[in-house]
């Protein structure tokens, strides 16, 4: 199982970025895949997650709801995180994550389960820097 992120970079306040996460090694269409972020000196924070089956359920962290959009493309085995109206507080390393054995759907429990660190697969992370 492997997750590879790309698309990070540096933008000014109010700018936009699109992150991509290419997945391999598991059944893409029956998983929950999502994004966390971690800023220096802060705990890892759940950003967004999506159920990649036909349900396509999505869930967002409070700090990004309304500004970020998560989507998936099963043909490309890729999950996207479209980020707009970026602010300096969005500066962090963004990680793609999944647990192929997770039995549920996208929601707050998925964030809690992955953050617990007991199971799950994580990408290497991509840096997002927002300057004021």
Secondary structure as UniProt FT lines:
FT   STRAND          2..6
FT   STRAND          9..12
FT   TURN            13..14
FT   STRAND          17..24
FT   HELIX           28..30
FT   STRAND          32..38
FT   TURN            40..41
FT   STRAND          45..51
FT   TURN            54..55
FT   STRAND          58..60
FT   TURN            62..64
FT   TURN            66..67
FT   STRAND          68..73
FT   TURN            74..77
FT   STRAND          78..83
FT   HELIX           88..90
FT   STRAND          92..98
FT   TURN            100..101
FT   HELIX           108..116
FT   STRAND          121..122
FT   STRAND          126..131
//
